[in-house]
Amino acid sequence: MVDDANGMVWAGIGTADRGMAHGPRRALAHQRPRRIAPMFKEALSWRASAHTPVLVIVAQVVCSCVNIDSDLEGLKGSEGGVIKAWPWDAIAKSLSFTSGENHMAASLVEKSYIDLRNNATVGNMCSLPAADVKHMLADRCRAKVWSLTSMTFALWDAKTRELLKVFGIDGQVDLARPEAPVMPEQFIEEEIKVKPTKKEKPQGSFSFFQKSRNALMGAADAVRRVATKGTLVEDNRRTEAVAQAMNGTIWSGCTDGSIIVWDGNGNRLQEFHYHSSSVQCIKTLLRWVLEFLPWQQPKKVGLEGSANGQWWIDSIGKTLDEGISFHRVGSRQLAGLLIAAWASNDLKPHVGDVDAAAVPCGFGRAIGNKGGVGLRIRVFDRRICFINNHFAAHQENVSRRNADFDHIYRTMTFNKPHGSTASATSVQLHKAVSANENQADEDRPELAEADMVVFLGDFNYRLNGITYDEARDMVSQRSFDWLRERDQLRAEMKAGNVFQGMREGPIKFPPTYKFQRHQLGLSGYDLGEKKRIHAWCDRILYRDSRSVSIAECSLECPVVAAITAYEACMDVTDSDHKPVRCTFSVDIERVDELIRRQEFGKIIESNKKVCSLLRELHFVPDTIVSTNNIILENQGDVILRITNNSETSKAAFEILCEGQSIRKQDGTKSELLLRASFGFPLWLEVQPSIGLIEPGETMEVAVHHEDFFTQEEFVDGVQQNWWCEATRDLEVVLSVNVTGSSSTEAVTHRITARH
C-alpha cells in the first residue's frame, strides 16, 4: 500500500524476507522508495503477529473525510479474522529513530496496536466470523472501514472503532452470522484422523462394517475437499475484489463473475453478471469501472504438506543453488505425489501465472494414494502444464489406468486463466479425448487449452504375454525392442485408448520396475516370491502445439518441443523403481513487444476517434474554490465552496491534508509534519472530502474543528491511558485535487486552515 504523503510503501510480509531489518516471521514492513534508483530502502519493520501471516493492509488515515481517528492510521487484516491497528503517533516517533535504534522503534510500534476484534467481543461472543480477512477498504467519504472475508462484510466506524454491522454477499445483515471455516490445505494423512470415542458395548458385524464404511467415506470426502482445494461454503460465490468509486459507492467482485454495488452504509444497490470468469481485480475510474482477471504476475503457489515433501523440495533447491541460479515458482503435493518447478535466472522474468491443481483417483475418486498433481505456468505468454501421476497398479488393471488418465485429464482444474496474451490458436488435438468435437469451450478440459502438456510419473503399465523368466532373459540380453512390442502403454496409445495425441521419446533404457533396493545394475531386479514382471512403469509423455509431427514454430503453432535426452537413472537404488528423466528443447514463438507497441502507436495516431478520446484524458474542468484561507472558531462550520465552471463535464474532487504545523506567538510556523497518506488530524472534520460536481454546479464542503480531542494509549491491544489535547494554534494545509470525469490529469488548489 502506497503512502503518498511520506513517500513510503507499507507491505505485509508472510515469511522472513531479505529486506527486513530483523527478518521476523509474519512481519509488517514499512518501506521508503529511493528517489534515484528504482529500489526500496527499509524504513521501519515490526512483528505484526507471532503465528499468522499478514493477508491485507490499509492505511486508515487514507479516509480523508470526517474525523479520522489517528489510532486507526495503520490497519492489518490477518488469518482467523484478526484486525489490528497501529497509531500514527507511534509510527511517526519510531521513524525518527536512528538506524542503530531499530529494535527500540520496532518494540514501540509492536506494543501500541489496538485489537479491533477484541473491541467487538462482548462476553466471549464476537459477531465477526473467525475467517481470514482477505480485503480491507478505507471509505474516504464516510470515515468507515470495510473488512471482507470470502463470504462476509464487516463495516466499522473509523473514528469510534465501533463495529457497525456484519452482512453477507446477499446483503442480509446478521450480527451473529456464522461462517464455515475454509478447509486448510494439509497433507492428506493429517486429514484422516479418528477421534477417540467412549467405550461402547460390542455390536454386530453389520454395525461394525457400517461404521467402517461411514468412516472411510467421511475421510474420503475430507480428502476430496483438500485435493480440489474446496471449502464448506459455496466455492463459486466468494468475494475476490473490492474498490470504491468516486461517487462513494463500493464495488465488489465474486468468483462466479458477478459484480455487486453497495452504498456507503453496506446496503446492496445492484448486481450484474457479464461473464463466468472470476473477478480478481476492480479499478474504478470515476464514471467507469474496469474489472480484470489476474494479470501476468509471477507468484509462488502450492502445498508442501509433509516433512518428507519439504525435504525433497529443499534438497532439490539446494542442488539447483536455489535463490542464486534458480528460483522455485510453484509446488503441489497430494499424499505421496509431489510436483515442483524451478526457473533459471534468465527465464524467471518471463515466467508467471503459476497455478496448482490436484485430482485424486484412489478409493471413490477421493483418496490421494493414486491421482495426479499439476502446475500450470505461463512462459513467454504461453501456457505449459506439468502433471505428476500415479495410476492404478497390477498387471490386469489396464482399463483402470486408462480411466485414471481420462479422469485426471478431464477434471484437473486450475484457477481461471490469468489474462495471458497467448494466441487462441493453441492446439485442440485433444478432441480425441473429448467425444464431442462440438463441445462448448467452457466444457473443454483446461489441459486441452494449454500450449504444451507434459505427463510424467508412475503410470504402472506392464508387459503383456510374457512370463517372469522370459522377461529376465530378455533384459539380461538387452533385447529391449522385443520387450517394447509387449508394452501395455504402447498398445493402448496405438489403439487410441489413452494419452491421445501425445508423444514419447524412444525408450533405450531397461525396464524401470521392479528392483531390489540398494542393488546396483541389472542384477538388482526383484527376486521376491511375487515375481513381478519387469516393465517400463515410469514414463514421460508430452504434446506441444503441433497437430502433425512435422511443423515449424510460428504464431499459429507457438510451442514446438523436441526431446534431446530420455533415460533412466540406473544408479539410483533407494527405490524399487528407477527414476526417469527427460530433457526437452522447446521453441516458443512470441510477439516482439517493442514492435507491437510501435505498431499500436501508429494505429492510435491514425485513428481520429481514439486521438479525441486521448485528448479527453488530459482535460480538467475549470474549477474555483471560494477561499484559500480558513479560520476556524467557536466549533462552528466553515463552508468551502468548489464550483465547476464547465458546462459539459463533471469534475471530481478529493480533499487531502498535506500536513500539520503549530503557529507560534511570533507569527512563525513550526515545521510541517506530514500525515500518513495525507490523512486528517483528529480535531478536524471535512465533509464531504471526495465527490463529483455536475457541470455548472457548486459543491459545499463543511470544515469543522473540535476545541479538544481525545488521545488514547494502547499497550498490547488494551487501552492503558487517555487524555484531552487542545487544538489552538494548530494549522493544516489542505489540497483540493480536481480531475475530469475521465482524465488522468489533475489541478490542485491549496488551502490553509487554522484554529
C-alpha positions in Angstrom: 0.0 0.0 0.0 1.4 3.4 -1.1 1.7 6.3 1.5 1.9 9.3 -0.9 2.4 11.8 2.0 5.7 10.2 3.3 6.8 8.6 0.1 6.6 5.1 1.6 5.2 1.7 0.9 3.5 -0.4 3.5 3.9 -4.2 2.9 2.7 -7.2 4.9 5.3 -10.0 4.9 4.2 -13.6 5.3 7.7 -15.0 5.9 11.2 -13.8 6.7 12.4 -11.5 3.9 15.8 -10.3 3.0 14.6 -6.7 3.0 13.7 -6.9 6.7 15.9 -5.5 9.3 15.2 -8.3 11.7 13.7 -10.8 9.3 10.8 -11.7 11.6 8.3 -14.3 10.6 4.8 -12.8 9.9 6.0 -9.2 9.9 4.7 -5.9 8.7 7.1 -3.8 6.8 7.2 -0.1 6.2 9.5 0.9 3.3 10.6 4.1 1.7 11.4 4.2 -2.0 14.7 5.7 -3.1 14.5 8.8 -5.3 17.3 7.9 -7.6 17.3 4.1 -8.2 14.1 2.2 -8.5 14.8 0.3 -5.3 13.4 0.3 -1.8 15.1 1.1 1.4 13.7 -0.2 4.6 12.5 2.5 7.0 10.7 0.5 9.7 9.7 -3.1 10.4 8.0 -4.8 13.3 6.3 -8.1 14.2 2.6 -7.8 13.4 1.7 -11.3 14.7 3.6 -14.2 16.2 1.8 -17.0 14.3 -0.3 -15.7 11.4 0.7 -14.0 8.1 -0.4 -10.5 7.1 -3.0 -11.0 4.4 -4.1 -7.4 3.7 -3.2 -3.9 4.9 -4.7 -0.5 4.6 -3.8 2.9 6.0 -6.9 4.2 7.6 -5.7 7.7 7.5 -6.4 7.5 3.8 -10.0 8.0 4.7 -9.8 11.8 4.1 -13.3 12.6 5.2 -15.0 13.1 8.6 -12.8 13.0 11.7 -10.5 10.0 11.3 -9.0 8.6 14.5 -5.3 8.6 14.3 -5.2 5.4 16.3 -6.5 3.7 13.2 -3.9 5.0 10.8 -2.3 1.6 10.1 -4.6 -1.4 9.8 -3.8 -5.0 9.2 -6.1 -8.0 8.5 -4.8 -11.5 9.1 -5.8 -15.1 9.5 -8.7 -16.0 11.7 -10.3 -12.6 11.4 -7.7 -10.7 13.4 -7.7 -6.9 12.7 -5.0 -4.8 14.3 -4.5 -1.0 14.2 -1.4 1.0 15.0 -1.4 4.7 15.9 0.3 7.1 13.6 1.9 8.9 16.5 3.8 5.7 17.5 4.8 5.1 13.9 6.0 8.7 13.4 8.1 8.5 16.5 9.6 5.2 15.5 10.6 6.6 12.1 12.6 9.4 13.9 14.9 6.8 15.5 18.3 6.2 14.1 19.3 3.1 12.3 21.0 1.8 15.4 17.8 2.1 17.3 15.8 -0.2 15.0 15.0 -2.6 17.9 13.6 0.2 20.0 11.5 1.5 17.1 10.0 -1.9 16.4 9.2 -2.5 20.1 7.4 0.8 20.4 5.1 0.1 17.4 4.6 -3.6 18.3 3.2 -2.7 21.7 1.0 0.2 20.5 -1.5 -1.9 18.5 -5.3 -1.9 19.0 -7.1 -5.2 18.7 -10.4 -4.4 16.9 -11.7 -7.9 17.1 -11.3 -7.8 20.8 -13.2 -4.5 20.9 -16.1 -6.1 19.1 -16.2 -9.0 21.6 -18.7 -8.9 24.4 -18.9 -11.7 27.0 -16.7 -14.0 24.9 -19.1 -13.6 22.0 -18.0 -11.9 18.8 -20.2 -11.2 15.8 -17.3 -11.3 13.4 -16.7 -14.6 11.6 -13.5 -16.5 12.5 -12.3 -16.4 8.9 -9.3 -14.9 7.2 -9.7 -11.2 6.4 -9.0 -11.1 2.6 -9.6 -7.5 1.8 -9.9 -4.1 3.5 -11.1 -0.8 2.1 -11.0 2.7 3.5 -14.2 4.7 2.7 -12.9 8.2 2.1 -16.4 9.6 2.0 -17.8 8.5 5.4 -14.8 7.7 7.6 -15.7 3.9 7.6 -13.6 0.8 7.1 -14.7 -2.3 5.3 -13.1 -5.6 6.2 -14.0 -8.6 4.0 -13.7 -12.3 4.3 -14.5 -14.6 1.4 -18.2 -14.6 2.4 -18.9 -11.7 4.7 -18.5 -8.0 5.0 -17.9 -6.0 8.2 -18.4 -2.3 8.5 -16.5 -0.2 11.0 -16.7 3.4 12.2 -13.1 4.7 11.8 -13.4 7.3 14.5 -15.0 5.3 17.3 -13.7 1.9 16.2 -17.3 0.6 16.6 -18.4 -2.4 14.6 -21.5 -1.1 12.8 -22.7 -4.3 11.2 -21.8 -7.6 9.6 -23.6 -8.8 6.4 -23.2 -11.4 3.7 -22.8 -11.2 -0.1 -26.6 -11.4 -0.3 -26.9 -8.2 1.7 -28.6 -9.9 4.6 -27.5 -8.4 8.0 -26.7 -10.8 10.7 -24.5 -9.7 13.6 -24.1 -13.3 14.6 -23.5 -14.7 11.2 -21.6 -18.0 11.3 -19.1 -18.6 8.5 -18.0 -22.1 7.7 -14.2 -22.4 8.0 -12.1 -22.9 4.9 -10.5 -26.4 4.9 -6.8 -26.0 5.2 -4.6 -27.5 2.5 -2.8 -30.0 4.6 -1.2 -33.3 3.9 -3.9 -35.9 3.4 -2.6 -38.2 6.1 -3.3 -35.4 8.5 -6.9 -35.3 7.3 -7.7 -38.9 8.1 -7.8 -38.9 11.8 -10.1 -40.9 14.1 -11.3 -39.1 17.1 -11.4 -41.2 20.4 -14.9 -42.2 21.4 -16.4 -43.5 24.6 -16.4 -47.3 25.1 -19.5 -49.0 23.8 -20.8 -52.4 24.0 -19.8 -54.9 21.3 -22.2 -54.8 18.4 -22.9 -57.0 15.5 -20.7 -57.3 12.4 -23.2 -55.3 10.3 -22.8 -52.3 12.7 -19.0 -52.6 12.6 -18.8 -52.7 8.8 -21.4 -49.9 8.5 -19.3 -47.7 10.8 -16.1 -48.6 8.9 -17.8 -47.6 5.7 -19.0 -44.4 7.1 -15.6 -43.6 8.5 -14.0 -44.3 5.1 -16.5 -42.2 3.2 -16.1 -39.4 5.6 -12.4 -39.4 5.3 -12.7 -39.7 1.5 -15.0 -36.6 1.5 -12.4 -34.7 3.6 -9.6 -35.7 1.3 -11.7 -34.7 -1.8 -12.1 -31.2 -0.4 -8.4 -30.9 0.2 -7.4 -32.3 -3.2 -9.8 -30.0 -5.0 -8.9 -27.1 -2.7 -12.6 -26.9 -1.9 -14.4 -25.4 1.1 -17.5 -26.0 3.2 -19.0 -22.9 1.7 -20.3 -22.2 -1.8 -17.0 -22.0 -3.7 -18.2 -20.2 -6.7 -19.6 -17.3 -4.7 -16.7 -15.8 -2.9 -15.6 -12.2 -2.8 -12.3 -11.7 -4.6 -12.0 -7.9 -5.2 -13.3 -4.7 -3.8 -13.0 -1.0 -4.7 -14.6 2.4 -4.2 -15.9 4.7 -6.9 -15.6 8.4 -6.8 -19.3 8.8 -6.2 -18.9 6.8 -2.9 -20.3 3.5 -4.0 -18.5 0.3 -3.2 -18.0 -2.4 -5.9 -17.2 -6.0 -5.1 -16.4 -8.8 -7.5 -17.0 -12.5 -7.0 -15.6 -15.8 -8.2 -18.7 -16.5 -10.2 -18.1 -13.4 -12.3 -20.8 -11.2 -10.6 -20.2 -7.6 -9.6 -22.2 -6.1 -6.7 -22.6 -2.4 -6.0 -23.2 -1.2 -2.4 -23.8 2.2 -0.8 -21.5 3.5 1.9 -23.7 2.0 4.6 -23.5 -1.5 3.3 -26.8 -1.6 1.6 -26.9 -3.6 -1.6 -27.8 -1.5 -4.6 -27.3 -3.5 -7.7 -25.8 -6.8 -9.0 -24.9 -7.6 -12.6 -23.2 -10.5 -14.3 -21.3 -10.2 -17.5 -19.3 -13.5 -17.7 -18.5 -16.6 -15.6 -14.8 -15.8 -15.1 -13.7 -14.9 -11.6 -13.4 -11.1 -11.0 -9.9 -10.8 -9.5 -9.4 -7.0 -9.6 -11.6 -3.9 -9.8 -10.4 -0.5 -10.7 -12.7 2.5 -10.6 -12.2 5.4 -12.9 -14.9 7.9 -11.9 -17.7 7.0 -14.3 -16.1 3.8 -15.4 -15.5 0.6 -13.6 -12.9 -1.8 -15.0 -12.6 -5.4 -13.9 -9.7 -7.6 -14.6 -8.7 -11.2 -14.4 -5.5 -11.8 -12.6 -2.7 -10.3 -14.6 0.7 -11.7 -15.5 2.4 -11.5 -12.2 4.8 -14.4 -11.2 3.8 -15.9 -7.8 4.5 -19.0 -5.7 1.7 -21.4 -5.2 1.4 -24.8 -3.7 1.1 -27.2 -0.8 4.2 -28.8 0.7 2.0 -30.8 3.1 4.6 -33.0 4.8 8.1 -33.0 6.2 9.1 -35.6 3.5 7.8 -33.5 0.7 9.5 -30.4 2.1 12.8 -32.4 2.4 12.6 -33.2 -1.3 11.9 -29.6 -2.2 14.8 -28.4 0.0 17.2 -31.0 -1.3 16.4 -30.2 -5.0 16.6 -26.5 -4.3 20.0 -26.9 -2.7 21.2 -28.9 -5.6 20.0 -26.2 -8.0 21.5 -23.4 -5.9 18.0 -22.0 -5.3 17.9 -18.3 -4.7 21.0 -17.7 -6.8 20.9 -19.7 -10.0 17.3 -20.9 -9.8 14.1 -19.8 -8.2 11.2 -22.1 -7.2 8.0 -20.9 -8.8 5.5 -23.4 -7.6 4.8 -26.8 -5.9 1.9 -29.0 -5.1 1.5 -32.2 -3.0 -1.2 -34.8 -2.7 -0.4 -37.7 -0.4 2.8 -39.2 -1.8 2.6 -37.2 -5.1 4.7 -34.1 -5.3 5.5 -31.7 -8.2 7.7 -28.7 -8.0 9.1 -26.3 -10.6 12.1 -24.0 -10.7 13.0 -21.3 -13.2 16.5 -20.2 -14.0 17.5 -16.6 -13.5 17.4 -15.7 -17.2 14.0 -17.3 -17.6 12.4 -16.0 -14.4 11.3 -12.6 -15.7 9.3 -14.4 -18.4 7.6 -16.9 -16.0 4.3 -16.1 -14.2 0.7 -17.0 -13.5 1.6 -20.2 -11.7 -1.4 -22.3 -10.7 -1.6 -25.7 -9.0 -4.2 -28.4 -9.0 -4.7 -32.0 -7.8 -7.0 -34.8 -8.7 -7.3 -37.9 -6.5 -8.0 -41.2 -8.2 -8.0 -43.6 -5.2 -10.9 -45.1 -3.4 -14.1 -43.4 -4.6 -12.0 -41.0 -6.7 -11.2 -39.3 -3.4 -8.1 -40.9 -1.8 -4.8 -39.4 -2.9 -2.8 -42.6 -3.0 -3.5 -42.6 -6.7 -4.1 -39.5 -8.8 -2.3 -36.5 -10.3 -0.8 -33.2 -9.2 -0.1 -30.4 -11.7 1.3 -27.0 -12.2 0.3 -24.6 -15.0 2.9 -22.0 -15.8 3.0 -19.1 -18.2 6.3 -18.9 -20.1 6.6 -16.1 -22.6 2.8 -15.8 -22.6 2.3 -19.5 -23.5 0.7 -21.9 -21.0 2.7 -25.0 -20.2 1.3 -27.7 -17.8 3.3 -30.4 -15.9 1.3 -33.3 -14.3 2.9 -35.9 -12.0 0.8 -39.0 -11.9 0.4 -42.4 -10.1 -2.1 -44.7 -11.9 -3.7 -48.0 -10.7 -1.3 -50.9 -10.1 -1.3 -54.6 -11.0 -0.9 -56.3 -14.4 -4.6 -56.7 -15.2 -5.8 -53.2 -14.4 -5.2 -51.7 -17.9 -8.7 -50.2 -18.2 -8.4 -48.7 -14.7 -5.1 -47.0 -15.7 -6.7 -45.6 -18.8 -9.6 -44.4 -16.8 -7.3 -42.7 -14.3 -5.7 -40.7 -17.1 -9.0 -39.8 -18.5 -10.3 -38.6 -15.1 -7.2 -36.5 -14.5 -7.3 -35.0 -17.9 -10.9 -34.1 -17.8 -11.2 -32.9 -14.2 -7.9 -31.2 -13.4 -8.9 -27.6 -12.8 -6.5 -24.8 -12.2 -7.5 -21.3 -11.4 -9.1 -19.4 -14.2 -6.7 -18.2 -17.0 -4.8 -15.1 -15.9 -5.4 -12.9 -18.9 -2.5 -14.3 -20.8 -2.0 -12.8 -24.3 -1.3 -16.3 -25.6 -2.6 -16.9 -29.1 -6.0 -18.5 -29.3 -4.6 -20.9 -31.8 -3.3 -23.4 -29.2 -3.8 -26.9 -30.5 -7.2 -28.5 -29.8 -6.0 -32.0 -30.8 -7.3 -33.3 -27.5 -10.7 -33.5 -29.2 -9.9 -37.2 -29.3 -10.2 -37.2 -25.5 -13.5 -35.2 -25.8 -16.1 -37.4 -27.5 -17.9 -34.4 -28.9 -15.9 -32.2 -31.2 -18.5 -29.5 -30.9 -18.1 -29.4 -27.2 -18.6 -25.9 -25.8 -15.4 -24.0 -24.7 -16.5 -23.9 -21.1 -16.8 -27.7 -21.0 -13.4 -28.4 -22.7 -10.8 -29.7 -20.2 -8.4 -27.0 -19.1 -5.4 -29.1 -20.1 -6.8 -29.0 -23.6 -6.2 -25.2 -23.7 -2.5 -25.4 -22.8 0.1 -24.9 -25.4 2.2 -27.7 -24.0 1.4 -30.6 -21.6 3.9 -32.9 -20.0 2.6 -36.1 -18.2 5.1 -37.9 -16.0 5.2 -40.4 -13.2 4.5 -44.0 -12.3 1.8 -44.9 -14.9 2.1 -48.6 -13.9 1.6 -50.0 -17.4 3.1 -53.5 -17.6 4.2 -56.0 -20.3 1.6 -58.4 -21.9 2.1 -62.0 -23.0 5.4 -62.7 -21.2 6.5 -64.6 -18.2 8.8 -63.5 -15.4 11.6 -65.8 -16.6 11.2 -64.6 -20.2 11.4 -61.0 -19.1 14.6 -61.6 -17.1 16.2 -63.4 -20.0 15.4 -60.6 -22.4 16.6 -57.9 -20.0 19.9 -59.8 -19.5 20.3 -60.0 -23.3 19.3 -56.3 -23.5 16.6 -57.2 -26.0 14.6 -54.1 -25.2 13.0 -53.9 -28.7 11.4 -57.3 -28.2 10.1 -56.2 -24.8 8.7 -52.9 -26.1 6.4 -54.8 -28.5 4.6 -56.1 -25.4 4.3 -52.8 -23.6 0.7 -52.2 -22.5 1.0 -48.4 -22.8 2.3 -48.6 -26.3 -0.6 -50.9 -27.3 -3.2 -48.7 -25.6 -1.9 -45.5 -27.2 -1.9 -47.1 -30.6 -5.5 -48.1 -30.1 -6.4 -44.6 -29.1 -7.5 -45.5 -25.6 -5.1 -43.3 -23.6 -2.8 -40.3 -24.0 -4.4 -39.3 -27.2 -2.3 -37.0 -29.3 0.7 -37.3 -27.1 4.3 -38.4 -27.9 7.1 -40.2 -26.1 10.8 -40.3 -26.8 12.4 -43.6 -27.9 13.0 -46.0 -25.0 16.6 -47.1 -25.0 16.9 -47.9 -21.3 16.0 -51.1 -19.3 12.6 -51.6 -17.7 12.4 -49.4 -14.6 10.4 -51.8 -12.4 10.8 -53.8 -10.1 14.2 -53.7 -8.3 15.6 -54.7 -5.0 16.6 -51.7 -3.0 20.3 -50.9 -2.7 21.3 -53.3 -5.5 23.2 -51.9 -8.5 22.9 -52.9 -12.2 20.5 -55.2 -14.0 21.2 -57.9 -11.4 19.2 -55.8 -9.0 15.8 -56.8 -10.4 13.5 -58.1 -7.7 13.7 -61.9 -6.9 10.7 -61.9 -4.5 8.0 -64.6 -4.3 5.5 -62.4 -6.2 7.9 -62.3 -9.2 6.7 -59.0 -10.6 7.4 -58.9 -14.3 9.8 -56.2 -15.4 8.1 -53.2 -17.0 8.5 -49.6 -18.0 6.2 -48.3 -15.4 7.8 -44.8 -15.2 7.3 -42.7 -18.2 7.3 -39.1 -19.6 4.9 -38.2 -22.4 4.1 -34.8 -23.9 2.3 -32.9 -26.5 3.1 -29.4 -27.9 1.2 -27.1 -30.3 1.8 -29.3 -33.3 -1.2 -31.0 -34.8 1.1 -33.1 -37.0 4.5 -34.5 -36.2 6.4 -32.0 -38.5 5.6 -28.3 -38.1 7.6 -25.2 -37.7 7.3 -22.9 -34.7 5.0 -19.9 -35.6 2.3 -17.8 -34.1 -0.2 -20.5 -35.4 2.0 -23.2 -33.8 3.6 -21.3 -30.9 5.2 -24.1 -29.0 7.3 -26.9 -30.6 9.3 -29.3 -28.4 11.9 -31.9 -29.1 13.4 -34.5 -26.8 17.2 -34.3 -26.6 17.6 -37.0 -23.8 15.3 -39.7 -22.4 16.9 -42.0 -19.9 16.6 -43.9 -16.7 18.8 -43.2 -13.6 20.0 -46.7 -13.1 22.5 -45.7 -10.4 19.6 -44.8 -8.0 19.0 -47.6 -5.6 16.7 -46.1 -2.9 13.5 -47.3 -4.5 12.1 -50.3 -6.3 11.7 -48.1 -9.3 14.3 -46.3 -11.3 13.7 -42.6 -11.9 13.3 -41.4 -15.5 14.5 -38.1 -16.8 13.7 -36.3 -20.0 15.3 -33.2 -21.5 13.3 -31.0 -23.8 14.4 -28.4 -26.3 11.4 -26.1 -26.6 10.9 -23.3 -29.2 8.4 -20.7 -28.2 7.1 -18.2 -30.7 6.3 -14.9 -29.1 5.4 -11.4 -30.2 8.1 -8.8 -30.1 6.6 -6.3 -27.6 8.7 -3.4 -28.9 7.3 -3.9 -32.5 3.8 -4.5 -31.1 3.9 -1.1 -29.2 5.3 0.7 -32.2 2.5 -0.7 -34.5 -0.1 0.1 -31.8 1.2 3.7 -31.6 0.8 4.0 -35.4 -2.8 2.7 -35.2 -3.6 5.2 -32.4 -2.2 8.1 -34.3 -4.1 7.3 -37.4 -7.5 6.9 -35.6 -9.2 10.3 -35.1 -11.7 8.9 -32.6 -9.0 7.4 -30.4 -7.0 10.6 -30.6 -10.0 12.6 -29.5 -10.5 10.2 -26.5 -6.9 10.6 -25.6 -7.3 14.4 -25.6 -10.2 14.0 -23.2 -7.9 12.2 -20.8 -5.9 15.4 -20.3 -8.9 17.7 -19.9 -9.6 19.1 -16.4 -12.7 21.2 -15.9 -12.1 24.8 -14.8 -12.9 25.0 -11.0 -12.9 27.7 -8.4 -12.6 27.4 -4.7 -14.2 30.1 -2.5 -11.2 30.8 -0.3 -7.6 29.8 0.2 -7.5 30.6 3.9 -9.9 29.2 6.5 -10.0 30.3 10.2 -12.0 28.0 12.5 -13.6 29.5 15.6 -16.2 28.5 18.2 -16.7 25.0 16.9 -18.8 26.3 14.1 -18.7 25.1 10.5 -16.9 27.0 7.7 -18.3 26.3 4.3 -15.8 25.8 1.5 -17.4 26.1 -2.0 -16.0 24.3 -5.0 -17.5 25.5 -8.3 -17.4 23.6 -11.6 -17.3 26.2 -14.4 -17.5 23.7 -17.1 -20.9 23.4 -18.9 -20.4 19.9 -20.2 -18.0 17.9 -18.0 -18.2 16.6 -14.4 -15.4 17.4 -12.0 -14.2 15.0 -9.4 -12.6 16.4 -6.3 -10.6 15.0 -3.4 -9.5 16.9 -0.3 -6.3 15.8 1.5 -4.4 17.1 4.5 -0.8 17.6 3.4 0.4 18.1 7.0 0.1 19.9 10.3 2.1 22.7 11.9 1.9 25.0 15.0 1.6 28.7 14.6 4.0 30.4 17.2 3.4 33.6 19.1 5.9 35.5 16.9 3.8 34.6 13.8 6.2 31.9 12.5 5.2 28.3 12.0 6.8 25.1 13.0 7.9 22.6 10.5 5.1 21.0 8.5 4.6 17.4 9.7 3.3 15.1 7.0 0.4 12.9 7.7 0.4 9.2 6.6 -1.4 9.1 3.2 -2.5 12.7 3.7 -4.9 11.9 6.4 -6.8 14.4 8.6 -5.8 15.0 12.3 -8.3 14.1 15.0 -9.5 17.6 15.6 -10.6 18.3 12.0 -13.6 17.2 10.0 -14.2 17.7 6.3 -17.5 16.6 4.9 -17.6 15.6 2.1 -13.9 15.2 1.3 -14.5 13.4 -2.0 -17.2 13.5 -4.7 -18.4 14.6 -8.1 -19.6 18.0 -9.2 -22.1 18.3 -12.0 -21.4 20.8 -14.8 -22.1 24.4 -13.7 -22.8 23.2 -10.1 -21.2 24.1 -6.8 -20.3 21.7 -4.0 -20.4 22.9 -0.4 -17.9 21.3 1.9 -18.3 21.7 5.7 -15.0 22.2 7.6 -15.4 21.7 11.3 -13.0 21.5 14.3 -13.1 20.5 17.9 -11.5 22.6 20.7 -10.3 19.4 22.3 -9.8 15.9 21.1 -9.2 12.6 22.9 -5.9 10.9 22.7 -5.6 7.2 23.8 -2.6 5.0 24.6 -2.8 1.3 23.9 -0.4 -1.4 25.0 -0.7 -4.9 23.5 -4.2 -4.1 22.3 -5.5 -2.9 25.6 -6.3 0.8 26.4 -3.9 2.0 29.2 -4.5 5.8 29.3 -6.4 8.7 27.7 -6.2 12.4 27.8 -7.5 15.6 26.1 -5.4 17.9 24.0 -6.1 21.4 23.0 -6.2 22.4 19.3 -5.5 26.1 19.5 -2.7 27.4 17.2 -2.8 24.2 15.1 -2.7 24.8 11.3 -3.1 22.4 8.4 -2.5 22.7 4.7 -5.4 21.2 2.7 -5.1 20.3 -1.0 -8.1 20.1 -3.2 -7.3 17.9 -6.2 -9.6 18.2 -9.1 -9.8 15.9 -12.1 -12.1 15.4 -15.1 -14.7 12.7 -15.3 -12.3 10.7 -17.5 -9.0 12.5 -17.2 -5.6 11.3 -15.8 -4.5 14.9 -15.2 -5.3 16.9 -12.0 -5.3 20.5 -10.8 -4.6 21.3 -7.2 -5.9 24.2 -5.0 -4.1 24.7 -1.7 -6.0 26.0 1.4 -4.7 26.9 4.8 -7.0 26.0 7.8 -6.1 27.1 11.3 -7.6 27.5 14.7 
